[in-house]
């Protein structure tokens, strides 16, 4: 997804970090990547972005799927990265005898006694390993480019204006998704931009209706604070682990905008570009949905340019699920489509939504 109007060159996906991600999710990602390459902001044909995938060879279903899409020319020479076999022999050596790249493999930064096994985060050393592998790959491509410039070999120019037709999904679950938003997942992708409150990107910035920006994430916030506006914050249950991990590794802040009825109306200015957009996807935080907590498509009134959005539906597709829960809704805008700058408003209208049961939240806006 793009947060600017610049074409995307690379998509990196990691299926090897202990997350239980399915082959279906990979297929959805592949089809989105193909859609990103089908046109740019000027509707000119482009190559799809390069897909770099880190996975375990034990997940043969995902790897076979990647091979099928490569052979159908939907993907252009994707890179599959798997390091298990290469890493294990070095980790079996005494720590004092390991090469520098494998020192402190399981230790978080600034805490030699804290193991990464306590968190779902990588250590700095593991991140550096990924960076080193990718650097070596791109260095090889650079060497080939220089060799071509020096006349050592002749490059074959391909006609990028001729694109293969997207085949039907390989996995059988597509037939069960008879939903109006299935085009976002299975056809030529129409998803072009994404704004997120997750850090460190955090480009989902409201223009009105938010509480003080000076509030620290480690500070608990009560109803009085929420009365001044929507709050950019962590989920309470994740706060302790998230804040602790910040001091021992790379930042991964799953912050969202939270609000209750007394928080008022939160507003975002969104530039849809020149394309005619008929739908917006809005996602809430990844926190487990509480039984009496906020229901985003029922407890929040959304407006576009101060006009209430009448058609709101929860997306039940697998691609927007997390831990078995669906966290995204579809806002229908105008039948003829909208373009340019719009203002999206969100206000909690159910007085029964409380901080104790779980406030409403917004973490992503996608179109």
C-alpha positions as CSV (number, residue, x, y, z in Angstrom):
1,X,0.0,0.0,0.0
2,X,1.2,3.5,-0.6
3,X,0.9,6.5,1.7
4,X,2.1,8.9,-1.0
5,X,1.6,9.1,-4.8
6,X,5.0,7.6,-5.4
7,X,5.1,4.1,-7.0
8,X,6.1,1.2,-4.8
9,X,9.3,-0.6,-5.7
10,X,9.5,-3.3,-3.0
11,X,7.1,-5.2,-0.7
12,X,8.7,-7.1,2.2
13,X,6.6,-9.7,4.0
14,X,7.7,-11.8,6.9
15,X,6.0,-15.1,7.5
16,X,8.8,-16.5,9.7
17,X,8.5,-14.6,12.9
18,X,6.3,-17.1,14.8
19,X,3.0,-15.7,13.6
20,X,0.4,-18.2,12.4
21,X,-0.2,-16.7,9.0
22,X,-1.9,-18.7,6.3
23,X,-1.3,-19.3,2.6
24,X,-4.6,-17.5,1.9
25,X,-3.1,-14.3,3.4
26,X,-0.1,-14.7,1.2
27,X,-2.3,-15.1,-1.9
28,X,-4.2,-12.0,-1.0
29,X,-0.9,-10.1,-0.7
30,X,0.3,-11.4,-4.0
31,X,-2.8,-10.2,-5.8
32,X,-2.6,-6.8,-4.1
33,X,1.0,-6.5,-5.3
34,X,0.0,-7.3,-8.9
35,X,-2.7,-4.6,-8.7
36,X,-0.2,-2.0,-7.4
37,X,1.9,-2.7,-10.5
38,X,-0.9,-2.5,-13.0
39,X,-0.9,1.3,-13.0
40,X,0.5,4.4,-11.3
41,X,-1.1,7.7,-10.4
42,X,-1.0,8.7,-14.1
43,X,-2.6,5.3,-15.1
44,X,0.7,4.3,-16.8
45,X,1.6,0.6,-16.8
46,X,4.3,-0.4,-14.3
47,X,6.1,-3.5,-13.3
48,X,4.6,-4.9,-10.0
49,X,6.7,-4.2,-6.9
50,X,9.4,-6.7,-6.1
51,X,8.2,-9.2,-3.4
52,X,10.7,-10.2,-0.8
53,X,9.4,-13.0,1.4
54,X,11.0,-14.5,4.5
55,X,9.5,-17.8,5.3
56,X,10.3,-21.2,6.7
57,X,10.8,-24.1,4.2
58,X,8.4,-26.1,6.4
59,X,5.5,-24.0,5.1
60,X,5.4,-25.8,1.8
61,X,1.9,-24.5,1.0
62,X,3.0,-20.9,0.9
63,X,6.2,-21.6,-1.0
64,X,4.3,-23.7,-3.6
65,X,1.8,-20.8,-4.0
66,X,4.6,-18.4,-4.5
67,X,6.1,-20.7,-7.2
68,X,2.7,-21.0,-9.0
69,X,2.3,-17.2,-9.2
70,X,5.9,-16.8,-10.4
71,X,5.4,-19.4,-13.2
72,X,2.2,-17.6,-14.3
73,X,4.3,-14.4,-14.6
74,X,2.1,-12.5,-12.1
75,X,5.2,-12.0,-10.0
76,X,8.5,-10.9,-11.4
77,X,11.4,-12.9,-9.8
78,X,10.3,-12.7,-6.2
79,X,12.9,-13.3,-3.5
80,X,12.4,-16.1,-1.0
81,X,14.6,-15.7,2.1
82,X,14.9,-18.6,4.7
83,X,17.7,-18.6,7.2
84,X,17.0,-21.4,9.6
85,X,19.5,-23.9,8.3
86,X,22.2,-21.3,8.0
87,X,21.7,-19.9,11.5
88,X,21.3,-23.1,13.6
89,X,25.0,-24.3,13.3
90,X,26.3,-20.9,14.6
91,X,23.9,-20.9,17.5
92,X,25.1,-24.3,18.6
93,X,28.6,-22.8,19.1
94,X,29.5,-21.4,22.5
95,X,28.5,-17.7,22.6
96,X,32.1,-16.6,23.1
97,X,33.2,-18.3,19.9
98,X,30.4,-17.1,17.6
99,X,31.1,-14.7,14.7
100,X,30.1,-11.0,15.5
101,X,26.9,-11.4,13.5
102,X,25.5,-14.0,15.8
103,X,26.5,-12.5,19.2
104,X,23.6,-11.7,21.5
105,X,21.2,-13.4,19.1
106,X,18.4,-13.8,21.7
107,X,19.2,-10.8,23.8
108,X,17.4,-7.5,23.6
109,X,19.3,-4.3,23.4
110,X,20.5,-2.8,26.8
111,X,19.4,-5.8,28.7
112,X,21.7,-8.9,28.6
113,X,19.4,-10.8,30.9
114,X,16.2,-10.2,28.9
115,X,15.4,-12.8,26.2
116,X,13.5,-12.2,23.1
117,X,11.5,-15.3,23.9
118,X,9.5,-13.2,26.3
119,X,8.3,-11.0,23.5
120,X,7.0,-11.4,20.0
121,X,9.7,-8.9,18.8
122,X,13.0,-9.5,17.1
123,X,16.3,-8.6,18.7
124,X,18.5,-6.0,17.1
125,X,20.9,-8.8,15.9
126,X,18.1,-10.6,14.2
127,X,17.0,-7.4,12.4
128,X,20.6,-6.8,11.3
129,X,20.7,-10.3,9.8
130,X,17.7,-9.5,7.6
131,X,19.3,-6.2,6.6
132,X,22.6,-7.9,5.8
133,X,20.9,-10.6,3.6
134,X,18.9,-7.9,1.7
135,X,22.0,-5.8,1.3
136,X,23.9,-8.6,-0.3
137,X,21.0,-9.3,-2.7
138,X,20.8,-5.6,-3.8
139,X,24.6,-5.4,-4.1
140,X,24.5,-8.3,-6.5
141,X,21.8,-6.5,-8.6
142,X,24.0,-3.4,-8.6
143,X,27.0,-5.3,-9.8
144,X,24.9,-6.7,-12.7
145,X,23.8,-3.1,-13.6
146,X,27.4,-1.9,-13.6
147,X,28.4,-4.9,-15.7
148,X,25.7,-4.0,-18.2
149,X,26.8,-0.4,-18.4
150,X,30.4,-1.6,-19.0
151,X,29.2,-3.7,-21.9
152,X,29.9,-7.1,-20.4
153,X,26.5,-8.4,-21.3
154,X,23.4,-7.3,-23.2
155,X,20.2,-6.7,-21.3
156,X,16.9,-8.0,-22.8
157,X,14.2,-5.3,-22.8
158,X,10.8,-6.6,-21.9
159,X,7.5,-5.0,-22.9
160,X,6.1,-3.8,-19.6
161,X,2.9,-2.6,-21.3
162,X,1.8,-6.2,-21.8
163,X,0.6,-7.7,-18.5
164,X,-0.7,-11.2,-17.9
165,X,-4.3,-11.6,-16.9
166,X,-4.8,-12.2,-13.3
167,X,-5.9,-15.9,-12.9
168,X,-8.6,-17.0,-10.6
169,X,-7.5,-17.6,-7.0
170,X,-5.6,-20.9,-6.4
171,X,-7.0,-21.5,-2.9
172,X,-10.6,-22.6,-2.7
173,X,-11.9,-20.1,-0.1
174,X,-12.4,-17.4,-2.8
175,X,-15.8,-18.9,-3.7
176,X,-17.1,-18.4,-0.2
177,X,-16.3,-14.6,-0.2
178,X,-19.5,-13.4,-2.0
179,X,-19.1,-9.9,-0.7
180,X,-19.3,-6.5,-2.3
181,X,-15.7,-5.7,-1.2
182,X,-14.2,-9.0,-2.6
183,X,-12.7,-7.0,-5.4
184,X,-10.3,-5.5,-2.9
185,X,-8.9,-9.0,-2.3
186,X,-9.3,-11.1,-5.4
187,X,-9.5,-8.9,-8.5
188,X,-7.1,-6.3,-9.9
189,X,-6.4,-4.5,-6.7
190,X,-8.1,-1.2,-6.1
191,X,-6.4,-0.5,-2.8
192,X,-3.9,2.3,-3.5
193,X,-3.2,4.2,-0.2
194,X,-3.1,3.6,3.5
195,X,-2.9,5.8,6.5
196,X,-2.0,4.3,9.9
197,X,-1.6,5.4,13.5
198,X,0.9,2.5,14.1
199,X,4.4,3.7,14.9
200,X,6.9,4.5,13.8
201,X,5.0,5.5,10.6
202,X,2.1,7.2,12.3
203,X,0.8,9.2,9.3
204,X,-2.9,9.0,10.4
205,X,-2.9,12.4,11.9
206,X,-6.3,14.1,12.8
207,X,-7.0,17.7,12.2
208,X,-9.6,18.2,14.9
209,X,-11.1,16.4,17.9
210,X,-8.0,15.0,19.5
211,X,-6.8,15.3,23.0
212,X,-3.4,16.8,24.0
213,X,-0.4,15.5,22.0
214,X,1.8,16.0,25.1
215,X,0.3,12.9,26.9
216,X,2.9,10.2,27.4
217,X,2.0,6.6,26.4
218,X,3.1,5.2,29.8
219,X,0.5,7.4,31.5
220,X,-2.9,5.9,32.3
221,X,-5.8,8.1,31.0
222,X,-9.2,8.3,32.6
223,X,-12.5,9.7,31.5
224,X,-11.6,13.3,32.2
225,X,-8.8,13.0,29.7
226,X,-11.1,11.4,27.1
227,X,-13.6,14.3,27.6
228,X,-11.1,16.6,25.9
229,X,-11.1,14.5,22.7
230,X,-9.9,11.3,21.1
231,X,-6.7,9.9,22.6
232,X,-3.7,8.4,20.7
233,X,-2.8,5.6,23.0
234,X,-1.9,1.9,23.5
235,X,-4.4,-0.7,24.6
236,X,-4.3,-1.1,28.4
237,X,-3.5,-4.8,28.3
238,X,-0.6,-4.3,25.9
239,X,0.8,-1.2,27.5
240,X,3.2,-2.8,30.0
241,X,4.7,-5.3,27.5
242,X,4.9,-2.7,24.7
243,X,6.6,0.0,26.8
244,X,9.0,-2.5,28.3
245,X,10.0,-3.7,24.8
246,X,10.7,-0.2,23.6
247,X,13.8,0.0,25.8
248,X,15.2,-3.3,24.5
249,X,14.7,-3.5,20.8
250,X,13.1,-1.8,17.8
251,X,10.0,0.3,18.1
252,X,6.7,-1.4,17.2
253,X,4.0,0.9,18.6
254,X,0.5,-0.3,17.9
255,X,-1.1,3.0,18.8
256,X,-4.6,3.8,17.9
257,X,-7.0,6.8,18.2
258,X,-9.5,5.9,21.0
259,X,-12.7,7.6,21.9
260,X,-16.0,7.4,23.8
261,X,-19.2,9.4,23.4
262,X,-17.9,12.4,25.4
263,X,-14.7,12.6,23.2
264,X,-16.6,14.4,20.5
265,X,-16.0,14.2,16.8
266,X,-12.6,13.2,15.4
267,X,-11.7,14.5,11.9
268,X,-9.1,13.6,9.3
269,X,-8.3,15.3,6.0
270,X,-7.7,12.7,3.3
271,X,-6.4,13.3,-0.2
272,X,-8.0,10.7,-2.4
273,X,-6.0,11.8,-5.4
274,X,-7.4,12.0,-8.9
275,X,-9.0,8.5,-8.9
276,X,-12.7,8.2,-8.3
277,X,-13.1,6.4,-4.9
278,X,-16.4,4.8,-3.9
279,X,-15.4,3.1,-0.7
280,X,-13.2,3.7,2.3
281,X,-11.9,1.0,4.6
282,X,-11.6,1.9,8.3
283,X,-9.9,-0.4,10.8
284,X,-9.8,-0.5,14.5
285,X,-7.0,-1.6,16.8
286,X,-5.9,-5.2,17.0
287,X,-6.9,-5.5,20.6
288,X,-9.2,-8.5,21.3
289,X,-12.9,-7.4,20.9
290,X,-14.6,-7.4,24.3
291,X,-18.1,-8.7,24.6
292,X,-19.6,-5.3,25.7
293,X,-17.0,-3.2,24.0
294,X,-17.3,-0.8,21.1
295,X,-18.7,-2.2,17.8
296,X,-17.2,0.1,15.2
297,X,-19.9,-0.3,12.6
298,X,-22.7,0.3,15.1
299,X,-21.5,2.6,17.8
300,X,-19.7,5.2,15.7
301,X,-21.3,7.7,13.2
302,X,-19.0,8.5,10.3
303,X,-19.3,11.5,8.1
304,X,-17.8,12.5,4.8
305,X,-17.6,16.3,4.3
306,X,-20.1,16.6,7.2
307,X,-22.6,14.2,5.4
308,X,-23.5,11.1,7.4
309,X,-22.3,7.8,5.8
310,X,-25.5,5.7,5.5
311,X,-24.0,2.4,4.3
312,X,-21.5,0.8,6.7
313,X,-20.6,-2.9,6.7
314,X,-18.1,-5.0,8.6
315,X,-15.6,-6.8,6.4
316,X,-15.6,-10.5,7.2
317,X,-12.8,-11.4,4.7
318,X,-9.8,-13.3,6.0
319,X,-7.4,-10.6,4.9
320,X,-8.5,-8.1,7.6
321,X,-8.7,-10.6,10.5
322,X,-6.3,-10.8,13.4
323,X,-6.4,-13.7,15.9
324,X,-9.7,-14.7,14.4
325,X,-11.3,-11.4,14.8
326,X,-12.4,-9.0,12.0
327,X,-11.3,-5.4,12.7
328,X,-12.2,-3.4,9.5
329,X,-15.4,-1.9,8.1
330,X,-16.4,-0.6,4.7
331,X,-17.8,2.9,4.3
332,X,-19.7,3.5,1.0
333,X,-19.1,7.0,-0.1
334,X,-20.8,8.3,-3.3
335,X,-22.1,6.0,-6.1
336,X,-20.3,8.2,-8.7
337,X,-17.1,8.3,-6.6
338,X,-15.2,11.0,-4.8
339,X,-11.7,12.4,-5.6
340,X,-9.4,15.1,-4.2
341,X,-9.5,16.2,-0.6
342,X,-12.2,15.0,1.7
343,X,-12.8,15.3,5.5
344,X,-13.7,12.1,7.3
345,X,-15.4,12.4,10.7
346,X,-16.0,9.8,13.4
347,X,-18.0,10.3,16.6
348,X,-19.1,7.7,19.2
349,X,-22.9,7.9,19.4
350,X,-23.5,5.0,21.8
351,X,-23.4,6.3,25.4
352,X,-22.9,2.7,26.7
353,X,-19.4,2.6,25.2
354,X,-17.1,3.1,28.2
355,X,-13.4,2.9,29.0
356,X,-13.9,-0.1,31.2
357,X,-15.7,-2.2,28.5
358,X,-13.5,-0.9,25.7
359,X,-13.5,2.4,23.8
360,X,-13.9,2.7,20.1
361,X,-10.7,3.0,18.1
362,X,-9.3,3.8,14.7
363,X,-5.9,2.7,13.5
364,X,-6.1,2.5,9.7
365,X,-7.8,4.2,6.8
366,X,-7.4,2.5,3.4
367,X,-8.6,3.3,-0.1
